[in-house]
Amino acid sequence: MKRISPLPLAAAILTLLIPNSPSAASFQDAIPHIDLDGSILGYVNFEDDGQEIGTALNDIYQQVITHTPEMPPIPVDFTQLLDNLGFSSLNAVAFSSKDLKDGQHRNRSVALMNGSPTGIYALYSLSPLTFSAAQKAPADATGAMTTSVQLTALRDTATSIMQQIMGPMGESLVKQQLMQVIPGTDLSYDAIINTLSGKWDAFWHQSYRENLQQEFKFWVSIEGAGSLLPKLRNFAETQGVTFSENDTTLKANFGLLLGANAAFSLYAEAPKQGGELIIYSHPDWTPQSPGERLASTPAFQQLAAQLPAKAIAFNYSVGADLKPLLEQFATMPQLAKYSKAAESLIELLIGDFLKPSMTVTYMAGEHIATDQYAGYSSKQVIMALPTLAASGIGAAMAIPAFQKVRTTSQEKAVTNNLRQIAAAADQYFLENGKTSVNIKDLIGPDKYLRSITPVAGESYEGMTIEMDTDISVTLGNGKVITLDF
C-alpha cells in the first residue's frame, strides 16, 4: 500500500476546512500559486492586522507620552502610518517549497492584495516585461536583473507620512526639498526621481583572483533616463568628470573622480537615439562585447524553461564558486590546516545557496506571485537561520585574523612585484649604461617584464627607478611598501 505523506494530507484537510472561515476567499485565491504537496507550506492572513497593530502602537505611544512629560508629543497615528506604508493593501501571504529531482527546489509565494498595491508595495510597475538583461549580458555574467522600478512610489509614501505627522507643513517641507535644484543644472530632485522611474536592466560579474582580490564588473541601463547626463554635464565637469561626444553618444568618464586606486572604473553614456542612461565599469564588457550571451547558456535555459517568459521582475544568479578562495586559504600557513574543515562547513551550511537560481515575480490578477527554481528550499532558509547566526558570531571573531593574513599575503605579493621591477631595472642599467628608468620602459610585450599585476590597490604607473635608491609603492589603504635597491 502506498504511504500517504502527512503534509499534503494536512493541506487537503486544511483546504476542506477553510471555506467555513472568513478568510476562505483569500486562501482559495492562493492555492493556484503554491504547491500543496510541498515540503513546507505556509499561510498568513493579515486582514485587519494593520488596524489592530496600529491601535496597540497608539496605546503604547500614549503611555510613553504620559510617563515622559518632557518628551515633546508628535501627532502620529500608527494606524494611518501603516496604511500610508501600504500595509492595508496586503490581505495575506502564502508560500510553499517543493523538492524536485537533481537537487532542485521550487519555491513559490503569493501576496494577496486588496486592490492595487499602495505605499511601498507599489515600488514595482505592474506592466509585464521580458528578461532583456539576460539577452544582453555576456555569458560569463554571474547575475542579471530586469525590473521596472517606480521611485515615485517611495516619494509619494514619504510625502504622505510627513503630511500625516506634521500636517500641511510636513508636506510643504518635502515638496520644497524635492524642488531644490542641483547646483549648475536646472534639474530638481523630483525630476531625477521621475526620470529614474522606469525599466532597469543590470548584469554583473563577481569572482576572486589570486591573492584574494575580488574582481567585479557591472553594466546597468535605465530606460528613459538618458536626458539626465547632458543636464548634469556642467556640474559633473566641476567635480573632475571628463566628457566626450560624437554624433551618436555622449560619454562620461568618472575615473579621475574615483582616483587611481579605485577597485573599478566608472563610465556613463547616453545614446542620442534610444533615451536610456547606461552606467558600466568596463568598456569591453557590455552588450556589444563579442561572444555568447547569458541567455544562451545551458544553466540559464534549464531554469528559464520552467518559468513565465513575461513578468514584472526577473533575477538570475549563477551562484558562487568559492574554490579559488579556498585554494588561496590552502596556500597560507596560518589557515591551511583549517581549509578542509572550512570547505566542509561551507558545503554543509550554504552549499545549496551557492547553486544557480532564477526568480520571477508576476501579476496573477491583482495579486503578486513569485516563482523560483533554486538549489535550496524555503525550508532550508528557515532551518539555516539559527546556524547562520551562530556561524556569524564565529566569523566575527575570525574575520580580524583572516584580514591580517590576507593583508600579509598581499604585502608579500607587492614586495615580489617590486623585486621583479628591481631585477628588470638592473638589467636595463647594464644594457643601456644609465642610472634611471621609467616603469613604462621596463614593462611590455617585448621589454624586460611582460606585465605587473596590482594586488592591493597600488599603482605602478609613472614610477621612476633610480640606481642605489629604494623603490616604494603606496597600497590602496595608504601603507607604503619599500624595497631596498
C-alpha positions in Angstrom: 0.0 0.0 0.0 1.3 3.4 -1.0 2.3 5.6 2.0 0.4 8.9 2.2 2.6 11.9 3.0 1.2 13.7 6.1 1.9 17.2 4.8 -0.2 17.0 1.6 -2.9 15.2 3.6 -2.9 18.0 6.1 -3.0 20.6 3.3 -6.0 18.8 1.8 -7.8 18.8 5.1 -7.0 22.5 5.6 -8.4 23.2 2.1 -11.7 21.5 3.1 -12.0 23.3 6.4 -11.0 26.8 5.4 -14.2 27.6 3.3 -16.1 27.9 6.6 -13.8 30.7 7.8 -13.9 34.4 7.0 -10.5 34.0 5.2 -11.8 31.4 2.7 -11.6 33.6 -0.4 -8.0 34.6 0.4 -6.8 31.0 0.8 -8.7 29.8 -2.3 -7.0 32.6 -4.2 -3.6 31.4 -3.0 -4.0 27.8 -4.0 -3.1 28.1 -7.7 0.2 29.9 -6.8 1.6 27.4 -4.2 2.3 23.7 -4.1 0.1 21.9 -1.6 2.3 18.8 -1.8 5.5 20.8 -1.0 7.9 20.0 1.9 6.8 23.2 3.6 3.6 25.2 3.3 2.6 28.4 5.0 -0.3 30.9 5.0 -0.6 34.1 7.0 -3.7 36.2 7.0 -3.1 40.0 7.6 -6.7 41.2 7.2 -7.4 43.8 9.9 -3.9 43.2 11.5 -2.9 46.8 10.4 -5.8 48.2 12.4 -5.0 46.1 15.5 -1.3 46.7 15.4 -1.8 50.5 14.8 -4.2 50.7 17.7 -1.8 48.8 20.0 1.1 51.1 19.0 -1.1 54.2 19.6 -1.8 53.0 23.1 1.8 52.3 23.8 2.8 55.7 22.5 0.2 57.4 24.7 1.6 55.6 27.7 5.1 56.7 26.9 4.0 60.4 26.5 2.0 60.2 29.8 5.1 58.9 31.7 7.6 61.1 29.9 6.1 64.7 30.1 9.4 66.2 29.0 9.1 64.4 25.7 7.5 66.6 23.0 4.5 64.8 21.6 4.4 64.0 17.9 0.9 63.8 16.4 1.3 60.4 14.8 -1.4 57.9 14.2 0.2 54.5 13.8 -2.9 53.1 12.2 -2.8 55.7 9.5 1.0 55.3 9.3 0.7 51.6 8.4 -1.9 52.5 5.9 0.4 55.0 4.2 3.1 52.4 4.1 0.7 50.2 2.1 0.0 47.6 4.8 -3.8 47.9 4.3 -3.4 46.8 0.6 -2.0 43.4 1.8 -4.6 40.8 2.7 -2.5 37.6 3.1 0.7 35.8 2.1 1.0 32.2 1.2 4.2 30.2 0.4 5.4 26.7 -0.4 8.6 24.9 -1.2 8.7 21.6 -3.2 11.6 19.3 -3.6 12.3 18.4 -7.3 14.8 16.0 -8.9 18.5 16.6 -9.3 18.7 18.7 -6.1 16.4 21.4 -7.3 13.6 23.1 -5.4 10.6 25.1 -6.4 9.9 28.0 -4.0 6.6 29.8 -4.6 4.8 32.6 -2.8 1.9 34.9 -3.4 0.9 38.2 -1.8 -2.8 38.5 -1.9 -3.6 42.2 -2.4 -6.7 44.2 -1.5 -7.0 46.1 -4.8 -4.0 47.8 -6.4 -0.7 47.8 -4.4 -0.2 51.0 -2.4 2.7 52.5 -0.4 6.0 50.6 -0.6 4.2 47.7 -2.3 3.8 50.0 -5.4 7.6 50.2 -5.9 7.4 48.0 -9.0 5.5 48.8 -12.2 2.8 46.2 -13.0 3.4 46.2 -16.7 4.8 42.8 -17.9 8.4 42.7 -19.2 10.8 40.1 -20.7 14.2 39.2 -19.3 16.1 41.5 -21.6 19.1 41.8 -19.3 19.9 38.1 -19.8 19.8 38.6 -23.6 22.3 41.5 -23.3 24.7 40.0 -20.7 27.9 38.3 -21.7 27.9 34.6 -21.0 30.3 34.9 -18.0 28.0 37.2 -16.1 27.3 35.8 -12.7 24.0 37.6 -12.2 21.3 39.6 -14.1 18.2 41.5 -13.3 15.3 43.1 -15.2 12.5 45.1 -13.5 10.6 48.3 -13.7 11.2 50.5 -10.6 8.8 53.2 -9.5 10.8 55.5 -7.3 7.8 57.8 -7.3 6.0 55.4 -5.0 8.7 55.9 -2.3 8.5 59.7 -2.8 4.7 59.7 -2.5 4.8 57.4 0.6 7.3 59.7 2.3 5.2 62.8 1.4 2.0 61.1 2.9 3.8 60.2 6.1 5.2 63.7 6.6 1.8 65.2 5.9 0.3 62.8 8.5 2.9 63.7 11.2 3.3 67.4 10.6 0.2 68.3 8.6 0.4 70.7 5.6 3.7 72.0 6.9 5.2 68.5 6.6 4.0 68.1 3.1 5.4 71.5 2.2 8.8 70.6 3.6 9.1 67.5 1.5 8.0 69.3 -1.6 10.5 72.1 -1.0 13.3 69.6 -0.7 12.2 67.8 -3.9 12.0 71.0 -5.8 15.6 72.0 -4.9 17.9 72.2 -7.9 21.3 70.6 -8.2 23.9 73.4 -8.5 24.9 74.3 -12.0 21.8 72.5 -13.5 18.1 73.0 -14.0 17.4 69.6 -12.5 15.4 69.2 -9.4 15.5 66.1 -7.2 11.9 65.5 -8.0 12.7 65.5 -11.7 15.5 63.0 -11.1 13.2 60.7 -9.2 10.7 60.9 -12.1 13.3 60.2 -14.7 14.9 57.2 -12.9 11.5 55.6 -12.5 11.3 53.1 -15.3 12.7 49.8 -16.6 16.1 48.8 -15.3 18.4 46.2 -16.9 21.5 45.1 -15.0 24.1 42.4 -15.1 27.3 41.8 -13.2 30.3 39.5 -12.8 31.9 38.7 -9.4 34.8 36.4 -8.8 38.1 36.1 -6.9 41.6 36.4 -8.4 44.9 35.4 -6.9 45.8 37.0 -3.5 42.1 37.1 -2.6 41.5 40.1 -4.8 37.8 40.4 -5.8 37.0 41.1 -9.5 33.8 43.0 -10.1 32.2 44.2 -13.3 28.8 45.6 -13.9 26.5 47.2 -16.6 23.2 49.0 -15.9 20.7 50.5 -18.3 17.8 52.8 -17.1 15.2 53.3 -19.7 14.3 56.9 -20.5 16.9 58.4 -18.1 19.5 59.4 -20.8 18.4 63.0 -20.6 20.0 63.3 -17.2 23.6 63.0 -18.5 23.7 66.2 -20.6 21.8 68.2 -18.0 24.4 67.1 -15.3 27.4 67.8 -17.5 28.3 71.2 -16.3 28.1 70.2 -12.6 30.0 66.9 -13.2 32.8 68.6 -15.0 33.4 70.8 -12.0 33.9 67.6 -10.0 36.5 66.1 -12.3 34.4 64.1 -14.6 35.5 64.1 -18.2 33.1 64.1 -21.2 33.4 63.1 -24.8 30.8 63.3 -27.5 30.2 62.2 -31.1 27.2 62.1 -33.5 25.6 59.2 -31.6 26.6 59.3 -28.0 27.5 61.5 -25.0 30.0 59.7 -22.7 31.3 60.5 -19.2 34.4 59.1 -17.5 34.4 59.2 -13.7 38.0 57.8 -13.4 39.6 61.0 -12.1 36.8 61.4 -9.6 37.3 57.8 -8.2 41.1 58.0 -8.1 43.8 55.8 -9.4 43.4 53.2 -6.6 39.7 52.6 -7.2 38.6 48.9 -7.4 36.9 49.5 -10.7 36.3 52.3 -13.3 33.0 54.0 -13.8 31.6 55.3 -17.1 28.2 56.6 -18.1 26.8 57.3 -21.6 23.6 58.5 -23.2 22.9 57.4 -26.8 21.2 60.2 -28.7 18.8 57.7 -30.1 17.1 55.5 -27.6 16.9 57.6 -24.5 18.4 55.2 -21.9 21.2 56.0 -19.4 23.9 53.4 -19.4 26.4 53.0 -16.5 29.2 50.5 -16.6 32.6 49.6 -15.2 34.4 48.0 -18.2 34.1 49.3 -21.8 35.0 45.9 -23.1 32.2 44.1 -21.1 28.9 45.3 -22.5 26.0 44.0 -24.6 28.2 44.9 -27.6 31.2 42.7 -26.5 31.7 39.6 -28.6 30.8 36.1 -27.6 27.7 34.2 -26.4 25.0 35.8 -24.2 23.9 34.7 -20.7 20.5 33.7 -22.0 22.1 31.0 -24.3 24.0 29.2 -21.5 22.6 25.7 -20.6 22.2 26.6 -16.9 20.1 29.7 -17.6 18.0 27.9 -20.3 17.3 25.0 -17.9 15.8 27.3 -15.3 14.1 29.8 -17.7 12.2 27.0 -19.5 10.3 26.3 -16.3 9.2 29.9 -15.5 7.0 32.5 -17.1 8.6 34.4 -20.0 6.8 37.7 -19.0 6.8 39.1 -15.5 7.3 42.4 -13.6 10.7 41.3 -12.2 13.4 38.8 -13.1 16.5 37.8 -11.2 19.1 35.2 -12.1 22.3 34.1 -10.3 24.8 31.5 -11.4 25.7 31.0 -7.8 29.2 31.4 -6.4 32.3 29.4 -6.8 34.4 29.6 -3.7 37.0 27.1 -4.8 39.6 29.8 -5.8 39.1 31.4 -2.3 39.6 28.0 -0.6 42.6 27.2 -2.7 44.2 30.5 -1.5 43.4 29.5 2.1 45.3 26.2 1.5 48.5 28.2 0.5 48.5 30.2 3.7 50.4 28.5 6.5 48.2 30.1 9.2 45.0 28.9 7.5 46.0 25.8 5.6 45.2 23.4 8.5 41.6 24.8 8.5 40.9 24.7 4.8 39.3 21.2 4.7 37.1 22.0 7.7 36.1 25.4 6.1 35.2 23.6 2.9 33.1 21.0 4.7 31.4 23.7 6.8 30.6 25.9 3.7 29.2 22.9 1.9 27.0 21.9 4.9 25.7 25.4 5.7 25.5 27.3 2.4 26.4 24.8 -0.3 22.9 24.7 -1.8 22.7 28.5 -1.7 25.7 28.8 -4.0 24.0 26.9 -6.8 22.2 28.7 -9.8 18.8 30.2 -9.1 16.2 32.2 -11.0 13.3 34.1 -9.6 10.3 35.6 -11.5 7.7 37.9 -10.0 4.5 38.4 -11.9 0.9 39.6 -11.5 -1.7 37.0 -11.0 -4.8 39.1 -11.4 -4.5 41.7 -8.7 -2.1 39.5 -6.6 1.7 39.5 -6.7 3.1 35.9 -7.3 6.7 34.8 -7.1 8.1 31.6 -8.6 11.7 30.5 -8.0 13.8 27.5 -9.0 16.9 27.1 -6.9 19.3 24.7 -5.3 17.8 25.5 -1.9 14.4 25.4 -0.4 12.5 27.9 1.7 12.6 25.1 4.4 16.4 25.3 4.3 16.3 29.1 4.7 14.3 28.7 7.9 16.4 25.9 9.2 19.7 27.7 8.4 18.9 30.9 10.3 19.9 29.8 13.8 23.0 28.0 12.5 24.0 31.0 10.4 23.5 33.3 13.4 25.9 31.2 15.4 28.3 31.0 12.5 28.2 34.8 12.2 29.4 35.1 15.7 32.3 32.8 14.9 33.0 34.6 11.7 33.1 37.9 13.6 35.8 36.5 15.8 37.7 35.0 12.8 37.5 37.9 10.4 40.2 40.1 12.1 42.6 37.2 11.9 41.7 36.5 8.3 42.1 40.2 7.4 45.6 40.1 8.9 46.5 37.0 6.9 45.1 38.5 3.8 47.0 41.8 4.3 50.2 40.0 4.9 49.7 37.9 1.8 49.0 41.0 -0.3 52.1 42.8 1.0 54.3 39.8 0.2 52.9 39.8 -3.3 53.6 43.6 -3.7 57.1 43.1 -2.4 57.6 40.4 -5.0 56.4 42.8 -7.7 59.0 45.3 -6.6 61.7 42.7 -6.7 60.7 41.9 -10.3 60.9 45.6 -11.2 64.3 45.9 -9.4 65.7 43.0 -11.4 64.4 44.4 -14.7 65.9 47.8 -13.8 69.3 46.2 -13.1 69.2 44.6 -16.5 68.2 47.9 -18.1 71.0 49.8 -16.4 73.6 47.2 -17.5 72.4 47.2 -21.1 71.9 50.9 -21.5 74.6 52.4 -19.2 72.0 54.6 -17.4 71.2 55.1 -13.8 67.4 56.0 -14.0 64.5 54.4 -15.9 60.7 55.0 -16.1 58.5 51.9 -15.5 57.0 52.2 -19.0 60.4 51.4 -20.4 60.5 48.1 -18.4 57.0 46.7 -19.0 55.6 45.5 -22.2 55.4 42.5 -24.6 58.9 43.0 -25.9 60.5 44.5 -22.8 62.0 43.3 -19.6 58.7 42.4 -17.9 55.6 41.3 -19.8 53.3 42.8 -17.1 52.9 43.7 -13.4 49.5 43.0 -11.8 48.5 45.2 -8.8 47.2 43.2 -5.9 46.4 45.6 -3.1 45.1 48.8 -4.8 48.6 50.0 -5.6 49.6 51.7 -8.9 52.9 51.4 -10.6 52.1 53.9 -13.3 54.6 56.7 -13.6 57.1 55.1 -11.3 60.8 56.0 -11.8 63.6 53.7 -10.6 67.0 55.1 -9.8 70.2 53.2 -9.1 71.0 52.8 -5.4 67.6 54.3 -4.4 64.9 52.4 -2.6 61.8 51.5 -4.6 58.4 52.3 -3.0 54.7 51.9 -3.8 51.6 53.0 -1.9 48.8 50.5 -1.3 45.2 51.2 -1.5 45.0 51.5 2.3 47.7 54.1 2.3 50.5 51.9 3.6 53.9 52.3 1.8 55.9 49.1 0.8 59.6 49.8 0.3 62.3 47.5 -1.2 66.0 48.2 -0.7 67.6 48.8 -4.1 
